[in-house]
Amino acid sequence: MNIVKKEVGASREIKLNGLGAAEIAEIILQTFQTASVSSVSPEIVSVIQKRTGGNPLYVKNMAIVLKDFNHVTVVEHVLVPSSTRFDLEDLLGNFDYKRIIKMQFDRVDNSFQELLTVASCLDQYFTMKEVQSVIKENNAEFKHASEEDARNKVEKYDAYHFIQKVDEQVHETDEDVYAFTHITIPQSIYDMVSYETRILLHRLLARYYESQLTRENYSKLLPKVTRHYLQTDYLDKQLYYLEALADLNMRSFLLPEATSNLERIVKILNDNPDLAVQFGRIHRSDIYRRLGMCFTMRTKLVEGEQCLFEALECLRHPWPQSEPEFFFKFWVNKISQFRHRKLRVFRKFDKDLKKKEIGKRIVEIMVQLSNIYFYTGKGRAFMYTCLVGLNACERLDEVGPSYTLFLARNSLLSWLNDEKEQSIFYITQALKYMDDKNDADTLTICAHLCFAAGKFKNATTLLYRSMDAVQTLGVVTDCQAFYRSAGLVITMRIFEGTLNNSSDDLLLLKQMGDTARNNGDFEAEIWLGVYHIGNALIGDKLKESEPFVALLEAHLKHAADYNKIAIHGTLLCYYARCHNYENARKHTKCLMSILPLLTVTPNIFPIFGLIFATMGLYFLIEDERVDFVSASESKNYGHFIEGISRLNHAFQQVKFWEFTQPCLYLARALPYISTGRTVEGFTVLQHGVMEMRFIQEIRFLKAFYWANLGKYSFTPADRLEWTRRAEKDFETLKIPSHIYCNPDPINLYSRGRSADLRGHYEHV
C-alpha cells in the first residue's frame, strides 16, 4: 500500500469483515433444512468461524461436511457436536476448501465424476457436447444423453452444486452452457487427475476441436485447439497452432496475445534444437520478425530490437557487430544507393528466388528497425536501416508501401543534413509511387518535412490523412504510425496554445491513451504524461497535472535516454512554476548531464524537454532562484555556461528550427539575462524577431517570446509595447497573461527587478 501511495498518490484501504456468529448459524440451519433443528450450538459456530474467517463460501461447504459425515447431532432441537469440542475442532482444523471439494467429489456418482473430470480440462464455460466428445462409451448416463436428459441428470447427481447452467444468450449459442460455481472446484478436481490422464484428455479435446474447425468458427475454436495441444507432448502441433493463433491475434490487433504466443514458439525451438533445425532458418526468422514487430508496435523497443537482430542472424545477414564493420557496411550501402540514384542503368535486380525471399524479409525487418531508431534517436543506425531498406527494395524492384516509406525517410534525413536537393528528389519519388494511395508512414514523413519547413497547417492536414489510413472502424491498426502522427499533431497544438480549444485533438489524445492501455504500452504512458503536463503548464492548470507528474517521476528510473530529456525538461518547468526550487534544480542537473547523448534525430519528442527547460530556467531567473549562476563564483558560473551551451547544442540536434527558433533564441540570451547583462540579452532576442519567419503560426511560443521582450527590452516604451502585444495574444488563446507578462513594464525588467531606464504610465 505504501508503494502505491508513493508512486500514484493517495490511496484508501477498505477492510472486509467476515460473517458474524448469527449469520454463520443461519447458513448452517439452511444447509440442514429440517424442522427438527431450530438453533445451532455456539461450539459449532465458534469452530467454523475460526476455521473459515467468516467466508460465506467456506462456511457453506463446512456445513455440508458436518451434515454428510455425521459430525453433528440434534438434541432438543439444537444442533450439537456428536463428539467433544476438541475432536470436532481437530477434525475441521485439517480441512481446507480444496479438501472439502475432493471429499464431496468422491461421494458423487462415477458417471458424474467423469463428466466433472473432463469439464475441469475445459474453459470457464463449456457445453455438454464438448464433454460428451471425450467421455467413454461405457458412461451410459451422459455419453449419448440429449440436452434435456443431461440437464436432468446434472440436477440429479450434482448434490454439491459443482456446476450450474448459465444464460446461453450471453454466449450466442442454442446449446446449454455450463460453468463451475467457483474457480477452485475445477482446479481441485484437475489436481486429482494423473499426469498421463490429463495429457490423454487434452489430446482428445484438441482433436475434437480440430475436427470441428471451419472458416466460420476459426477465430472461436483456434484458441481452444492451441490451448489443449499445449498440454500434450505434440510439439509439432504446438508450433503449428501457436503460429496460426499468433497470426490471428495480429490480424485482430491483439498484440499482447500475439507476443505471448510467439514467445512460446521461440521457447519451444530454443529448448528443442533438433526441432529448430527442421523448422528452418527462414521460418525461424519469420517468427523473430513478427515477435520484434509486436514488441515494436507496443513500444517495447529494446526487446523488439533484439528479436529483429535475431531475425537478421537467421537470414545470415547479421547486424554489424563492431564499429569498423558498421562503417564498412554503411558506405557499401551508401555507394550502392548513389549508383541506384545517379546511374540507374547499373542498378542490379535479384533474380534468384531464394535471394528474393530473403530480400523481402530484410525489407520488413529494416522497416521495424527504422521505426525503433526513429524513436530512440540513434541517428546513424536510423540512416543505416533506411539505406539498407531502400537498396533492398530497389534490388527487388519493389515499389509498394515499404519503398515509399524508405524514400520518404531518406528524404527527411537529407533535409535534416541540409541536403535539400537530394531531399526533394527522394520525396518526389515517394509521392510518385504513392500516387493516390494513403500510405500512413509516407504521409507522416511528408508532414515532418512540412513541419521542418514551417508549414504547420499543411503538416496537420497530412497527419490527419495518415491517421485515417491506420484506423478501421475506429480501431487503430498500426499503433506506431498512429503514435507518430498523433504525437506531432498534439505537439503543434500544445505550443500553439490551442489544444484545449480543439475537441478533435483532445479526442485524439484520449484515443492514444486507450490504444496504449489496450496494448500494455507503458512507454506511451510517458508520452501522454509529458503531453498532459505540457498542456497544463501552458494553460496554467498545474493542479490537473499532479497525477501525471507522479507517473513521470515513477517512470524516470527505467526510462530511455531520449524520453528522459523530455521528462526532465518538462518537470524542471513544472517545479519552477510550483516554486519547488529544490526539485527544479535536481531536474536541471539531470537534464544537463544527459543532453550530450542526444544525436541528430527526426524524433520530435525531446523538443518538449528543450522548450520547457528553457521556459523553466526563465522562471527560475525571474524568481532569483538560479543560485548556481554567479559570475563571482567562477566554478558554478562555468557549469551554468556549459549547461546552456549543451542546451543550445541540443536545439541544433533536433533540426526542426522553424518550430524551435523562439526557444533557441531565448536559450542563447540566457547567459546574458541570468547575469544582469540585459542589453546583450535583449540584442539576442531582438535579432531573433528578425530571423523567425514562421513564428506567427506558433501562437503560444510567439506570445511567450513577446512577453520576454516585454521584460528585457531596454526602454520603457519598448517593454510596454511588447507586453501589450503579448497580453493580446494570450487573451486570444484564453491563457492567463499575468503568468507570463511583465506586471510593470515601465519600471521593471521582471518581478522585483528594477529596470535601468524607468518611467511612468502616464508619460508614455
Secondary structure, DSSP 8 states (H G I E B T S, - for coil): -HHHHHHH------------HHHHHHHHHHHH--TT--EE-HHHHHHHHHHHTT-HHHHHHHHHHHHHTT-EEEETTEEEESS-HHHHHHHHHT--HHHHHHHHHHHS-HHHHHHHHHHHTS-SEEEHHHHHTTS-TT-TTTTT--HHHHHHHHHHH-TT--EEEE-GGGGT-SS-EEEESSTHHHHHHHHHS-HHHHHHHHHHHHHHHHHH--TTTHHHHHHHHHHHHTTSS-HHHHHHHHHHHHHHHHHTT-HHHHHHHHHHHHHHHHH-HHHHHHH-HHHHHHHHHHHHHHHHHTT-HHHHHHHHHHHHHHTT-----SHHHHHHHHHHHHHHHHHHHH-GGG-----SHHHHHHHHHHHHHHHHHHHHHHHHT-HHHHHHHHHHHHHHHHHHT--SHHHHHHHHHHHHHHHHTT-HHHHHHHHHHHHHHHTT---HHHHHHHHHHHHHTT-HHHHHHHHHHHHHHTEETTEES-HHHHHHHHHHHHHHHHHHT-GGG-HHHHHHHHHHHHHHHHTT-HHHHHHHHHHHHHHHHHTT-GGGGHHHHHHHHHHGGG--HHHHHHHHHHHHHHHHHTT-HHHHHHHHHHHHHHGGG--S-S--THHHHHHHHHHHHHHHHHTT--TT--SSSHHHHHHHHHHHHHHHHHHHHH--HHHHHHHHHHHHHHHHHHTT-HHHHHHHHHHHHHH-SSGGGSHHHHHHHHHHHHHH-SSHHHHHHHHHHHHHHHHHHT--GGGTS-S-TTTEEETTEE-SS---GGG-
